Amino acid sequence: MTAISSQPAARPGTGGAVAMPRGRRRTELLMLIFAVGVVLFAYANVGFGLNGKLPSGLLEYGLAFAAIILVAHLFVRRFAPWADPLLLPLAALMNGLGIVMIYRLQQSGRNGNPGNQISTLSSSATAMQVLYSAAGVAAFIAVLVFIREVRVLQRYTYTLGAIGLILLAIPALLPASMSEVANTGAKIQIAVGGFSIQPEQFAELALAVFFAGYLVTKRDVLSLAGRRLAGIDLPRARDLGPVLIAWGVSLLLLVFESDIGTSALFFGLFVAMLYIATQRTSWLLIGVLLFVFGAYVASKLFSHVGARFTSWLHPWAGNNPTHLAYQTVQGLEGLGFGGLLGTGLGHGQPFWTPLVQSDFIMTAFGEELGLTGLMAMLLIFGLIVERGLRAAIAVRDPFAKLLAGGLSFAIALQVFIIVGGVTNLIPLTGITTPFLSQGGSSLIATWALIALLMRVSDTARRPAPQPIQDEGMTQVVRAG
Amino acid sequence: MNRALYRLSLGCLAMFVLLLINVNYVQAFEANSLANRPGNARTFSQQFQYQRGSIIATGVGGNKTIAESVPIKGTNMYQRFYPGGATYAPVTGFDSIYGATAIEKAYDKYLAGTAPSLTVHNLISLLTGKPKQGATVYLTISPKAQQAAYQALLADGGHQAAAVALDPSTGAILAMASYPSFNPNRLATLNGADLVKADNELLKDPNQPLLNRAINETYPPGSSFKVVTGSAAFSTGKVANPQTTVPAPQPLILPNGHALNNDGGETCGDGHPQIIEAFWLSCNTAFGQIGMNLGARTLQDYATRFGWNNPNLTIPMPVSPSITPLPPGEPPDKSLTAYMAIGQYSDGATPLQEAMDAAAIANHGTLMRPYLLDQVQAPDLSVISSTTPSVLSQAVSPQVAGDMTQMMIEVTQNPGGTAYQTAGPPTVGSLVIAGKTGTAENGVDNSGLDDAVFTCFAPASNPKIAVGVIVKGGGFGADAAAPIAVKIIEAYLGGHQ
């Protein structure tokens, strides 16, 4: 198979007789320079905020980050020239800001800087986060290089489904010492030695592919209406199987791994994709009802789930370090401390919030960048989702459409679950913030997800095969 | 499938809109109430991360810093230091990691730099890269008077006591001392365990060192209340002038059949003395009879004009109201009214009130509102707040104030006056102090030691300072309380010249 982009005639911006749509890689480069500039500025800002000096790692980390992003851009030019020009800059910006915040938190109380030391954050966290970013971009590149068309993934529907389930199940089967994230009770990782990965982050991608592949083939059946009740077409009882299985798996996750957030995310992803595939509101309704029912029963049966609801409804009842709501309270007080404009990077006190570098990292941004900064970051997430959905709508292939739509929705839902949780809009469930939270698994998986979206948008925006000669009725169509 | 995708996009939009609304609510609307929540670690630790403003006493005796924030070596934190220690503790209070008291609490917003009037200054410091700094609070306290007051209370020998000195013409508080006091430096520690230990010790101490007796404890005023009774008698015309004779039998048989005695059962002159003589001798029967003639309501009315019965007085610390409750009955019981007139019913006065009584007379009958704040200076030395003296009430007319001054001078200048020995020529020479002693019996059946009270101002011809002193269980007001007042006056006027 020859790479399309290796053909000169197909390079963006070069036209035949018909005006070609532009690939907009130059726009992407400009936006990337802007994004990297913002990140470097923020990084320098942390140093000035903490001790009035330029931070020591500015050159190393800055160059490393810029280089990583530049490499990603070059690969996009080569392997996905028609892809959406905004996705990569948006992802780079968020990834960079995440590194900046990890650095800021890691410096707290260390190297003579003000603040309390965050004991759960090692002194090499920033360097590690830069390494993870490199790994994330490597995953991004690998996806672009090896998956030239999203629809090839459809062949591995069931394989990936099985892999996804196995990845999910491993931590539940491992002893707690190997799978439990310290102090959280959540059994979601595989820890060997000092190294740990959270397989669920990758399971999300595998399962999204599985859902897309499965639903594309079954959508006609699932769209068949059964009885009609109160203006809504109910599906036939025998078609309820898949949704019940997905529901069951998500409940198992919840019970055996204490991972409420991921369970909600998976189930939400499945229901959303089911809805996209069938266009039946009834599925949405059934999904929401099942979830609400499951969550209610779980909150009554399992104390760790019930406690989440209690601390959501009465966060101030337990403003002490031993209480579950303590983290939420600290996060909220941090947000309040930041106010409209924030304290400025390095000037806040995010170290009061336990594990602020992971689930609660958005409250650290809210504290130091203020409401203004937090809203800007939420809008960037919103833009990523919007670009993904746009690609889904534009692409013709139903499998790609379903996959891109589902993945975009997954980002939106993930942001909603975690940001809503830390701002006490909804019960708090531990889940990573895309690109920002410390740790590699989520970062790598999110970069791979962005690559999939860019692949879909590349497919969608690629001009239809053009006639290379115009000789009467006979057309030689270049192989795509 | 695109229709579903469009709808799903709306769903995503809704989620983001919800998040945006919620963060707006938390960060814009709830920010203040979050900051003020008890136990907010950020607000709380923030105050130790920059230099809190100093508190400086500015009156006679030169500027003296009585509270300042000093950097702790090896950290970026500041700790409060009180160079004046226990002497100034009732004024400064303390600023601990668990909260603040007195001036530290009342002017916290200025000292911490969070007052709205400091916003612009803070912004400029932020932009110019200067560290944020609190404003400096200048108090009217005179280091000379304050030092003398605390030393005098300390020298008195272990009685619970307090003294307040005022500038009668403005109401500025020149001294406010209380004994026993405490060392605020012990409570300024940033070490929570040390703080709890020190705090527990102070709270358990039966002598209540944390209590500011000058404004937060009331004592029976005893005969010092005759200043109010006399003022009411002149103001109502029941007694025409200091030379008017008044009945002063020994004893005075009250309507309820009890006998009211003079101190020690002594006769009061010839039994029909001029009121001025009854005043310098402090005859209970004469003033008991005057009180019955005036009635309890009139007495209460005039006490209120002198600042009694005011639950809302702040300096800016809230002042416990000095009280003159009415005796029971309608009209109020006559016999008990006689006791009320000599400060022996259920009256209770703070040492500040004793100073205010004298200050009102000294200032031609006009009582000025007592205050501690001279001014607040932003770090750039601009004045962002200052006190303009204001009238609290017109206690009596200048005419009556003149009559009362005449009577109060005799207390110290007449060889028969109760304070002749301790505040008169034998002690202070040519300086004329106008005052009134009080020796309040208390305890069950008056078995307790008498409380000593002295209210006075000086110099009598041109009053610069009014002082109220109460020594619990001190005995005779003239013996225990007057010398303390004299020391404060001498220190203040001596520093003045």
Contacts between the chains, C-beta under 8 A, distances in Angstrom:
chain1	res1	chain2	res2	distance
A	52	B	129	7.7
A	114	B	49	7.0
A	114	B	76	4.8
A	272	B	8	6.0
A	272	B	11	7.9
A	275	B	4	5.5
A	275	B	7	8.0
A	275	B	8	6.8
A	276	B	1	5.4
A	276	B	4	4.6
A	276	B	5	5.9
A	276	B	8	6.4
A	277	B	1	6.7
A	277	B	4	7.9
A	278	B	4	7.8
A	279	B	1	6.7
A	279	B	3	5.9
A	279	B	4	4.5
A	316	B	37	7.5
A	319	B	37	7.6
A	319	B	39	5.3
A	330	B	41	7.2
A	332	B	26	6.2
A	332	B	30	7.8
A	332	B	34	6.1
A	333	B	34	5.3
A	333	B	35	7.7
A	333	B	37	6.9
A	333	B	40	5.1
A	333	B	41	7.2
A	333	B	42	5.8
A	333	B	43	8.0
A	334	B	42	6.7
A	335	B	23	7.1
A	335	B	26	4.9
A	335	B	27	5.2
A	335	B	31	7.8
A	335	B	34	7.5
A	336	B	26	6.6
A	336	B	27	6.6
A	336	B	30	6.0
A	336	B	31	4.2
A	336	B	32	7.7
A	336	B	33	7.8
A	336	B	34	3.0
A	336	B	35	5.7
A	337	B	31	7.7
A	337	B	34	7.5
A	337	B	35	6.7
A	337	B	40	7.9
A	337	B	42	4.5
A	337	B	43	7.2
A	338	B	27	6.3
A	338	B	31	8.0
A	339	B	27	5.9
A	339	B	28	7.5
A	339	B	31	4.6
A	340	B	27	6.6
A	340	B	28	6.0
A	340	B	31	7.7
A	348	B	42	7.7
A	349	B	41	7.2
A	349	B	42	4.7
A	349	B	45	6.6
A	349	B	46	7.2
A	352	B	41	4.7
A	352	B	42	6.2
A	366	B	23	6.6
A	366	B	27	6.3
A	370	B	27	6.9
A	371	B	23	6.1
A	371	B	24	6.4
A	371	B	27	3.9
A	371	B	28	5.9
A	374	B	23	5.3
A	374	B	27	7.0
A	375	B	20	5.9
A	375	B	23	6.6
A	375	B	24	7.7
A	378	B	16	6.2
A	378	B	19	5.6
A	378	B	20	6.0
A	378	B	23	7.2
A	379	B	16	7.7
A	381	B	16	7.4
A	382	B	12	7.6
A	382	B	13	7.8
A	382	B	16	4.7
A	385	B	12	5.2
A	385	B	16	7.8
A	386	B	9	7.4
A	386	B	12	7.8
A	389	B	5	6.2
A	389	B	8	7.2
A	389	B	9	5.0
A	389	B	12	7.0
A	392	B	5	5.6
A	393	B	2	5.3
A	393	B	5	5.2
A	393	B	6	7.3
A	398	B	1	6.4
A	401	B	1	5.6
A	401	B	2	7.9
A	401	B	5	7.3
A	402	B	1	6.9
A	405	B	1	7.5
A	405	B	4	7.9
A	405	B	5	5.1
A	405	B	8	6.4
A	408	B	12	7.4
A	409	B	8	5.8
A	409	B	11	7.7
A	409	B	12	6.4
A	412	B	11	7.9
A	412	B	12	4.0
A	412	B	15	5.6
A	412	B	16	7.1
A	413	B	15	7.2
A	415	B	15	7.7
A	415	B	16	7.7
A	415	B	19	7.3
A	416	B	15	4.1
A	416	B	16	7.6
A	416	B	18	7.4
A	416	B	19	6.3
A	419	B	19	5.2
A	419	B	23	7.8
A	420	B	15	7.9
A	420	B	18	7.1
A	420	B	19	6.0
A	420	B	22	7.0
A	423	B	19	7.3
A	423	B	22	5.1
A	423	B	23	5.7
A	423	B	26	5.6
A	424	B	22	8.0
A	424	B	26	7.8
A	425	B	18	6.4
A	425	B	19	6.8
A	425	B	22	4.3
